[in-house]
Amino acid sequence: MRSYVLTRSYDDIDELCADARDWDTQFIPTASGSFRSSLFQARSGAVEVSRGRFLGPLLQTGAPPLGHWTFVVPASPAVRFLWRGHRVRGDSILVFPLNGELHSVSDQSFDVFTIAVEDAHLQAVAEALHLPGPRHLVGGCEVFGCSRQTLAHLRATLERIPGAIARGASPDDPLLARRFTSELPALLLRSIAGASDRTHAVAPSRLAVLRTVTAHLPDRPDVAMPSVQALASLAEASARTVRRAFLEVYGCGPKEFLHTHRYNAARRLLRDADPAGADVASLAGQLGFWHGGRFAAEYRRRFGELPSQTLSRRRDPRRG
């Protein structure tokens, strides 16, 4: 049986993304200041449970575990964020489409549980409960409004998992494994079946526009960012449609998104450079930031440190 546990705090967003098991993520800070977070992940059999707490606004992109139904449960009623184009409150359960994508914009305080269940396992649990399969039960919806009692029960069940592991339990211990593979999937299916409100997915055409646009963004900061009009042409859409898609799903316009993408790519390059053989001035010129003072000031506003400080803390190559 495949199992694992990860519990760690972070002050570096790239390290968190590199550590996250089974998820393919890229997180981009969208405001100035330092980043703080903690991540708990544990898996038992066909089910993975995670809790992510992020202090600092983030643009979150990527994908949940492949071949899994992935559910998101806000850790408290006060949580608010933009998820796949939906403005989400803490009284909802979110369901990724099978093999769907992550598009989320979180504010200063983000705290959620995620539960990823292998498709075949969730089908089997639904059959045992005499419920429709997950495809029928979800029915193309992504946000499910639930009662306070339902969410309180779910949160209490989820919080017991990291608590038990902190006390020395293994995910493969029989009682804890049962909570992972039987109790949680059953609770989630019953919660979805009894939801009082359902919200359908964002128009696929807008998500397709964003997928096309983001696929053409350069990973290297020394490559010029395309214009909004050029991105619209690639997506075979109008510039207005591209702007509306970005605002709906990411909560910001494409120009702001591109600017953020460029500075975060520059930060990754500085972190990977060898400080013994590079200096900020030459790197900034290679990256297309021709005014060193403006680059340093904006960099410090975004990340809470100077480019020279990032360069001096070269990433450990063993971390990838």
WOPEDA-V344430 format. One record per residue. N is the residue number from 0. RES is the residue in one small letter. SS is DSSP state (hx for helix, st for strand, lp for the rest). PHI is phi as a letter, one per 20 degrees, with the letter a starting at -180 (999 if undefined). OMEGA is omega in radians with two decimals (NA if undefined). Layout:
n:N res:RES ss:SS phi:PHI omega:OMEGA
n:N res:RES ss:SS phi:PHI omega:OMEGA
This chain:
n:0 res:m ss:lp phi:999 omega:-3.12
n:1 res:r ss:lp phi:e omega:3.10
n:2 res:s ss:st phi:b omega:3.06
n:3 res:y ss:st phi:a omega:3.06
n:4 res:v ss:st phi:c omega:3.02
n:5 res:l ss:st phi:c omega:3.05
n:6 res:t ss:st phi:c omega:-3.07
n:7 res:r ss:st phi:b omega:3.00
n:8 res:s ss:st phi:d omega:-3.05
n:9 res:y ss:st phi:c omega:2.89
n:10 res:d ss:lp phi:c omega:3.13
n:11 res:d ss:lp phi:c omega:-3.03
n:12 res:i ss:hx phi:f omega:-3.12
n:13 res:d ss:hx phi:f omega:3.11
n:14 res:e ss:hx phi:f omega:3.10
n:15 res:l ss:hx phi:f omega:-3.14
n:16 res:c ss:hx phi:f omega:3.14
n:17 res:a ss:hx phi:f omega:-3.09
n:18 res:d ss:hx phi:e omega:-3.01
n:19 res:a ss:lp phi:g omega:-3.10
n:20 res:r ss:lp phi:f omega:3.01
n:21 res:d ss:lp phi:m omega:3.11
n:22 res:w ss:lp phi:e omega:3.04
n:23 res:d ss:st phi:d omega:-2.98
n:24 res:t ss:st phi:c omega:2.94
n:25 res:q ss:st phi:c omega:3.14
n:26 res:f ss:st phi:d omega:-3.12
n:27 res:i ss:st phi:c omega:3.05
n:28 res:p ss:st phi:f omega:-3.10
n:29 res:t ss:lp phi:d omega:3.10
n:30 res:a ss:lp phi:b omega:-3.12
n:31 res:s ss:lp phi:f omega:3.08
n:32 res:g ss:lp phi:o omega:-3.09
n:33 res:s ss:lp phi:f omega:-3.12
n:34 res:f ss:lp phi:d omega:3.06
n:35 res:r ss:st phi:c omega:-3.13
n:36 res:s ss:st phi:b omega:2.96
n:37 res:s ss:st phi:c omega:-3.11
n:38 res:l ss:st phi:c omega:2.97
n:39 res:f ss:st phi:d omega:3.04
n:40 res:q ss:st phi:c omega:3.05
n:41 res:a ss:st phi:b omega:3.14
n:42 res:r ss:st phi:c omega:2.98
n:43 res:s ss:st phi:c omega:-3.14
n:44 res:g ss:lp phi:m omega:-3.03
n:45 res:a ss:lp phi:e omega:-3.02
n:46 res:v ss:st phi:c omega:3.04
n:47 res:e ss:st phi:d omega:3.08
n:48 res:v ss:st phi:d omega:3.11
n:49 res:s ss:st phi:c omega:2.93
n:50 res:r ss:st phi:c omega:3.11
n:51 res:g ss:st phi:d omega:3.07
n:52 res:r ss:st phi:c omega:-3.06
n:53 res:f ss:st phi:c omega:3.07
n:54 res:l ss:st phi:d omega:-3.07
n:55 res:g ss:lp phi:p omega:-3.08
n:56 res:p ss:lp phi:f omega:-3.06
n:57 res:l ss:st phi:c omega:2.85
n:58 res:l ss:st phi:e omega:-3.05
n:59 res:q ss:st phi:d omega:3.10
n:60 res:t ss:st phi:c omega:3.12
n:61 res:g ss:st phi:p omega:-3.08
n:62 res:a ss:st phi:b omega:3.04
n:63 res:p ss:lp phi:f omega:-3.10
n:64 res:p ss:lp phi:g omega:-3.11
n:65 res:l ss:lp phi:f omega:3.09
n:66 res:g ss:lp phi:m omega:-3.12
n:67 res:h ss:st phi:d omega:2.84
n:68 res:w ss:st phi:e omega:-3.07
n:69 res:t ss:st phi:d omega:-3.12
n:70 res:f ss:st phi:d omega:3.10
n:71 res:v ss:st phi:c omega:3.12
n:72 res:v ss:st phi:c omega:3.07
n:73 res:p ss:st phi:g omega:-3.04
n:74 res:a ss:lp phi:f omega:3.08
n:75 res:s ss:lp phi:b omega:3.12
n:76 res:p ss:lp phi:f omega:-3.07
n:77 res:a ss:lp phi:e omega:-3.07
n:78 res:v ss:lp phi:f omega:3.08
n:79 res:r ss:lp phi:c omega:3.05
n:80 res:f ss:st phi:a omega:3.11
n:81 res:l ss:st phi:d omega:-3.04
n:82 res:w ss:st phi:c omega:3.11
n:83 res:r ss:lp phi:l omega:3.11
n:84 res:g ss:lp phi:n omega:3.13
n:85 res:h ss:st phi:d omega:3.00
n:86 res:r ss:st phi:e omega:-2.94
n:87 res:v ss:st phi:d omega:3.04
n:88 res:r ss:lp phi:d omega:-3.08
n:89 res:g ss:lp phi:f omega:3.13
n:90 res:d ss:lp phi:d omega:-3.07
n:91 res:s ss:st phi:c omega:2.89
n:92 res:i ss:st phi:d omega:-3.13
n:93 res:l ss:st phi:d omega:3.13
n:94 res:v ss:st phi:c omega:3.01
n:95 res:f ss:lp phi:f omega:2.91
n:96 res:p ss:lp phi:g omega:3.12
n:97 res:l ss:lp phi:g omega:-3.08
n:98 res:n ss:lp phi:m omega:3.10
n:99 res:g ss:lp phi:f omega:-3.08
n:100 res:e ss:st phi:d omega:3.09
n:101 res:l ss:st phi:e omega:2.99
n:102 res:h ss:st phi:c omega:-3.07
n:103 res:s ss:st phi:b omega:3.02
n:104 res:v ss:st phi:c omega:-3.11
n:105 res:s ss:st phi:d omega:-3.12
n:106 res:d ss:lp phi:e omega:-3.02
n:107 res:q ss:lp phi:f omega:-3.08
n:108 res:s ss:st phi:c omega:-3.07
n:109 res:f ss:st phi:c omega:-3.07
n:110 res:d ss:st phi:b omega:-3.10
n:111 res:v ss:st phi:c omega:2.90
n:112 res:f ss:st phi:e omega:2.95
n:113 res:t ss:st phi:c omega:3.13
n:114 res:i ss:st phi:c omega:-3.13
n:115 res:a ss:st phi:d omega:-3.06
n:116 res:v ss:st phi:c omega:3.11
n:117 res:e ss:st phi:g omega:-3.04
n:118 res:d ss:hx phi:g omega:-3.09
n:119 res:a ss:hx phi:f omega:-3.14
n:120 res:h ss:hx phi:f omega:3.14
n:121 res:l ss:hx phi:f omega:3.06
n:122 res:q ss:hx phi:g omega:-3.11
n:123 res:a ss:hx phi:f omega:3.12
n:124 res:v ss:hx phi:f omega:3.11
n:125 res:a ss:hx phi:g omega:3.12
n:126 res:e ss:hx phi:f omega:-3.14
n:127 res:a ss:hx phi:f omega:3.13
n:128 res:l ss:lp phi:e omega:-3.07
n:129 res:h ss:lp phi:m omega:3.07
n:130 res:l ss:lp phi:d omega:3.03
n:131 res:p ss:lp phi:f omega:3.07
n:132 res:g ss:lp phi:f omega:-3.07
n:133 res:p ss:hx phi:g omega:3.13
n:134 res:r ss:hx phi:f omega:3.13
n:135 res:h ss:hx phi:f omega:-3.08
n:136 res:l ss:hx phi:f omega:3.13
n:137 res:v ss:hx phi:f omega:3.00
n:138 res:g ss:lp phi:l omega:3.10
n:139 res:g ss:lp phi:n omega:3.08
n:140 res:c ss:st phi:e omega:-3.09
n:141 res:e ss:st phi:c omega:-3.12
n:142 res:v ss:st phi:c omega:-3.06
n:143 res:f ss:st phi:c omega:3.09
n:144 res:g ss:st phi:f omega:-3.07
n:145 res:c ss:lp phi:c omega:-3.14
n:146 res:s ss:lp phi:f omega:3.10
n:147 res:r ss:hx phi:f omega:-3.12
n:148 res:q ss:hx phi:f omega:3.13
n:149 res:t ss:hx phi:f omega:-3.11
n:150 res:l ss:hx phi:f omega:3.11
n:151 res:a ss:hx phi:f omega:3.11
n:152 res:h ss:hx phi:f omega:3.12
n:153 res:l ss:hx phi:f omega:-3.11
n:154 res:r ss:hx phi:f omega:3.14
n:155 res:a ss:hx phi:f omega:3.12
n:156 res:t ss:hx phi:f omega:-3.14
n:157 res:l ss:hx phi:f omega:-3.10
n:158 res:e ss:hx phi:f omega:3.12
n:159 res:r ss:hx phi:f omega:-3.08
n:160 res:i ss:hx phi:f omega:3.08
n:161 res:p ss:hx phi:f omega:3.10
n:162 res:g ss:hx phi:f omega:3.13
n:163 res:a ss:hx phi:f omega:-3.13
n:164 res:i ss:hx phi:f omega:3.10
n:165 res:a ss:hx phi:f omega:3.13
n:166 res:r ss:lp phi:e omega:3.03
n:167 res:g ss:lp phi:o omega:3.13
n:168 res:a ss:lp phi:f omega:3.04
n:169 res:s ss:lp phi:e omega:3.07
n:170 res:p ss:lp phi:g omega:-3.14
n:171 res:d ss:lp phi:e omega:3.02
n:172 res:d ss:lp phi:g omega:-2.98
n:173 res:p ss:hx phi:g omega:-3.11
n:174 res:l ss:hx phi:f omega:-3.13
n:175 res:l ss:hx phi:f omega:3.10
n:176 res:a ss:hx phi:f omega:3.10
n:177 res:r ss:hx phi:f omega:3.11
n:178 res:r ss:hx phi:f omega:3.10
n:179 res:f ss:hx phi:f omega:-2.84
n:180 res:t ss:hx phi:e omega:-3.12
n:181 res:s ss:hx phi:d omega:-3.02
n:182 res:e ss:hx phi:f omega:-3.09
n:183 res:l ss:hx phi:f omega:3.11
n:184 res:p ss:hx phi:g omega:3.13
n:185 res:a ss:hx phi:f omega:3.10
n:186 res:l ss:hx phi:g omega:-3.12
n:187 res:l ss:hx phi:f omega:-3.14
n:188 res:l ss:hx phi:f omega:3.12
n:189 res:r ss:hx phi:f omega:3.12
n:190 res:s ss:hx phi:f omega:3.12
n:191 res:i ss:hx phi:f omega:-3.13
n:192 res:a ss:hx phi:f omega:-3.10
n:193 res:g ss:lp phi:e omega:-3.10
n:194 res:a ss:lp phi:g omega:-3.13
n:195 res:s ss:lp phi:e omega:-3.09
n:196 res:d ss:st phi:b omega:-3.11
n:197 res:r ss:st phi:c omega:3.13
n:198 res:t ss:st phi:d omega:-3.12
n:199 res:h ss:st phi:f omega:-3.10
n:200 res:a ss:lp phi:f omega:2.99
n:201 res:v ss:lp phi:f omega:-3.12
n:202 res:a ss:lp phi:g omega:-3.12
n:203 res:p ss:hx phi:g omega:-3.11
n:204 res:s ss:hx phi:f omega:3.13
n:205 res:r ss:hx phi:f omega:3.09
n:206 res:l ss:hx phi:f omega:3.10
n:207 res:a ss:hx phi:f omega:3.09
n:208 res:v ss:hx phi:g omega:-3.12
n:209 res:l ss:hx phi:f omega:3.11
n:210 res:r ss:hx phi:f omega:3.14
n:211 res:t ss:hx phi:f omega:-3.10
n:212 res:v ss:hx phi:f omega:-3.06
n:213 res:t ss:hx phi:f omega:3.11
n:214 res:a ss:hx phi:f omega:-3.11
n:215 res:h ss:lp phi:d omega:3.08
n:216 res:l ss:lp phi:e omega:-3.12
n:217 res:p ss:lp phi:f omega:3.06
n:218 res:d ss:lp phi:f omega:-3.12
n:219 res:r ss:lp phi:e omega:-3.11
n:220 res:p ss:lp phi:f omega:3.12
n:221 res:d ss:lp phi:e omega:3.05
n:222 res:v ss:lp phi:e omega:-3.05
n:223 res:a ss:lp phi:f omega:3.07
n:224 res:m ss:lp phi:f omega:3.10
n:225 res:p ss:lp phi:f omega:3.07
n:226 res:s ss:lp phi:f omega:3.10
n:227 res:v ss:hx phi:f omega:3.13
n:228 res:q ss:hx phi:f omega:3.11
n:229 res:a ss:hx phi:f omega:3.10
n:230 res:l ss:hx phi:f omega:3.10
n:231 res:a ss:hx phi:f omega:3.11
n:232 res:s ss:hx phi:f omega:3.11
n:233 res:l ss:hx phi:f omega:-3.12
n:234 res:a ss:lp phi:e omega:-3.10
n:235 res:e ss:lp phi:l omega:-3.14
n:236 res:a ss:lp phi:b omega:3.09
n:237 res:s ss:lp phi:f omega:3.08
n:238 res:a ss:hx phi:g omega:3.12
n:239 res:r ss:hx phi:f omega:3.12
n:240 res:t ss:hx phi:f omega:3.12
n:241 res:v ss:hx phi:f omega:3.13
n:242 res:r ss:hx phi:f omega:-3.12
n:243 res:r ss:hx phi:f omega:3.13
n:244 res:a ss:hx phi:f omega:3.12
n:245 res:f ss:hx phi:f omega:-3.13
n:246 res:l ss:hx phi:f omega:-3.10
n:247 res:e ss:hx phi:f omega:-3.02
n:248 res:v ss:hx phi:e omega:-3.06
n:249 res:y ss:hx phi:d omega:3.12
n:250 res:g ss:lp phi:m omega:3.08
n:251 res:c ss:lp phi:b omega:3.12
n:252 res:g ss:lp phi:f omega:-3.09
n:253 res:p ss:hx phi:f omega:3.14
n:254 res:k ss:hx phi:f omega:3.11
n:255 res:e ss:hx phi:f omega:3.11
n:256 res:f ss:hx phi:f omega:-3.13
n:257 res:l ss:hx phi:f omega:3.14
n:258 res:h ss:hx phi:f omega:3.11
n:259 res:t ss:hx phi:f omega:3.13
n:260 res:h ss:hx phi:g omega:-3.08
n:261 res:r ss:hx phi:f omega:-3.13
n:262 res:y ss:hx phi:f omega:3.12
n:263 res:n ss:hx phi:f omega:3.04
n:264 res:a ss:hx phi:f omega:3.09
n:265 res:a ss:hx phi:f omega:3.14
n:266 res:r ss:hx phi:f omega:3.12
n:267 res:r ss:hx phi:f omega:3.13
n:268 res:l ss:hx phi:f omega:3.11
n:269 res:l ss:hx phi:f omega:-3.13
n:270 res:r ss:hx phi:f omega:-3.11
n:271 res:d ss:hx phi:e omega:-3.11
n:272 res:a ss:lp phi:f omega:3.09
n:273 res:d ss:lp phi:e omega:-3.10
n:274 res:p ss:lp phi:f omega:3.12
n:275 res:a ss:lp phi:f omega:-3.07
n:276 res:g ss:lp phi:c omega:-3.10
n:277 res:a ss:lp phi:b omega:3.02
n:278 res:d ss:lp phi:c omega:-3.02
n:279 res:v ss:hx phi:f omega:-3.08
n:280 res:a ss:hx phi:f omega:-3.12
n:281 res:s ss:hx phi:f omega:3.11
n:282 res:l ss:hx phi:f omega:3.13
n:283 res:a ss:hx phi:f omega:3.09
n:284 res:g ss:hx phi:f omega:3.10
n:285 res:q ss:hx phi:f omega:-3.10
n:286 res:l ss:lp phi:e omega:-3.14
n:287 res:g ss:lp phi:n omega:3.05
n:288 res:f ss:lp phi:e omega:-2.97
n:289 res:w ss:lp phi:e omega:3.13
n:290 res:h ss:lp phi:d omega:-3.02
n:291 res:g ss:hx phi:g omega:-3.12
n:292 res:g ss:hx phi:f omega:3.13
n:293 res:r ss:hx phi:f omega:3.12
n:294 res:f ss:hx phi:f omega:-3.11
n:295 res:a ss:hx phi:f omega:-3.12
n:296 res:a ss:hx phi:f omega:3.14
n:297 res:e ss:hx phi:f omega:3.12
n:298 res:y ss:hx phi:f omega:-3.13
n:299 res:r ss:hx phi:f omega:3.11
n:300 res:r ss:hx phi:f omega:-3.09
n:301 res:r ss:hx phi:f omega:-2.96
n:302 res:f ss:hx phi:d omega:3.08
n:303 res:g ss:lp phi:m omega:3.09
n:304 res:e ss:lp phi:b omega:3.12
n:305 res:l ss:lp phi:f omega:3.07
n:306 res:p ss:hx phi:g omega:-3.14
n:307 res:s ss:hx phi:f omega:3.11
n:308 res:q ss:hx phi:f omega:3.08
n:309 res:t ss:hx phi:f omega:-3.12
n:310 res:l ss:hx phi:f omega:-3.09
n:311 res:s ss:hx phi:f omega:3.12
n:312 res:r ss:lp phi:d omega:-3.09
n:313 res:r ss:lp phi:g omega:-3.14
n:314 res:r ss:lp phi:f omega:3.06
n:315 res:d ss:lp phi:f omega:-3.07
n:316 res:p ss:hx phi:f omega:3.13
n:317 res:r ss:hx phi:f omega:-3.14
n:318 res:r ss:hx phi:e omega:3.10
n:319 res:g ss:lp phi:n omega:NA
